[in-house]
């Protein structure tokens, strides 16, 4: 009798978690040592550099974290003078980079780009673009995964 096993080395979820965890951990260590920020703060800096005066929900969706993690990071960043806050529409709070926050973004950016260049060693420009396209397609398919899970849950009733 043959047992059907689940190969984690061929599982997109397991591989993406392993990849994300190791990449984020290494970045967090380097960013903490060099700039006294973590990966969450770096992602917030990146988001606000492109989309000033964003609310927590927009940032959480953009960087793939829960709202409470983003809110905690913003509170610390405000204390450090990296962001400023204001009241937004419908009782939301909005954040923007201060001059210090923008300067920190510009200081970290070459390091982040160097990390990404090292990650893409052996990929040509076309392959790197193809990889980005695949990631975007996978992200776009996430609602289909949840719809499928809901369909299966309905069948269990």
N, C-alpha and C positions, 0 to 999 in steps of 0.2 A: 504494500500500500504506500502510495506517495503522499507526502504531506506538502501542502501548498504553503510555502513560507513567504513572508513579506521582506524583500531585500531593501534594507534602508539605504544602500548605496545606489538604488535606482528610484528612490522615493523623493519626488520634488520637495515635499514638505520637510522631510528630514534633512535633505541636503541644503535647502535654503535656510533652515534654522541653524545648522552647523556653520554655514558660510557667514550669515549675519552675526551670529554670536562671536565668532573669532575675529571678524573684521571690526565689529563695534568695540570689542574688548581691547584690541590693539590700539585703535584710534583713541579710545577713552584714556588709556594709559599715557600715550604720547601727549595728548591735548592737556591732560591734568598736569603732567610734568612741565610742559613748556608754556602753557597759557592759563593754567588754573581753571579750566572748563572741562566739561565732559562732552560726550557725543550729543546728548540732548540739547545742551546749550549751543553747540556748534550748529546743529540743524536749525535751531530757532534763529540764530544769527543769519544763516543762509536764507531762510524763508523771509525774514523781515528785510533783508537787503534787496530782495526782489519784490516783495509785497508789503510795503510799509503800512502801518496802522491796520494790522490783521487781528482778528479775534482768536481766542483760544481754539474754537472749533475748527476754523480754517487751518490753523497751524497744526493741530492734532491730525487732521486728515492729510495734510501735505507731507508731514514727516512720519506718519504711521505710528503714532503713539497715542495713549489715552489722554484725555483732557486733564486729569489730575496731575500726571507727570509734567505736562506742559505748564500747567498753572504753578506748580512748585518751582520749576526751573525759572519761570518768568519772575516770580517773587524774589528769588535769589539774585537774578540778573538785575532787577530793579534796585535792590539793595546795593549792588556793586556799581550802579550807575551806567549799566550797559543798555538798558531799555527805559523808556518812559511809557506811562500808561494814561489812558483817558477813557471816559465813558463812551460807549458806542451805541448803536441802535438796539432796541429791545433789551435793555439792561445788560448788554454784553460789555466786557472790557476789551479794549484794543491796545496793542503794543506797537511801538516803533523803536528803531535803534536810535540811541543817542550818538553824539560824535564819538564818544569812547567805544560804544558798541560797534559802530561802523569801522573804526580804526582797528579794533580787535578782529573783526571779520577779515579785513585786508591783511592783517598779520598772519592769521591762521591759513588763509586761502592757499598760499604756495605749498604749505605742508600737506594740506588735504589733496591738492593736485598731484604732488609727488607720490603720496600714498596710492592714489588711483592709478597713476602711471606705472608704479611697481606692480600693482594688481593686474594690470592689463599687459604685462610683459608677455611677448609671444603672440599677441593679437595685432593684426593690422587694423587700419582705420575702418575698413569695411566690416571686419569681424566685430570690432568694438561697437559699431553702430547696430549691427545685427543683434548683438547681445542686449543692448538697450531696448531695441524693438521687442525682443522676446520678453524682457522684464515687463514692459508696458502692456504687452498682450496678456501675460499672466495676471497682472494686477487688474486688467479689465475683465478677466474671467472670474475674479473672486465672487462677484454677486451670483454667478451661475453655480458656484460650489455651494453657496448658502441656499439657493433655490432647490438644488438637488437634495440637500440635507433635509429641508422642510418637506419635500415630496416623500422622502423615505420615512420621515417621522409620521406623516399622515397615513402611510401604509401600515405602520405598526399599530394603529388604533383599532 
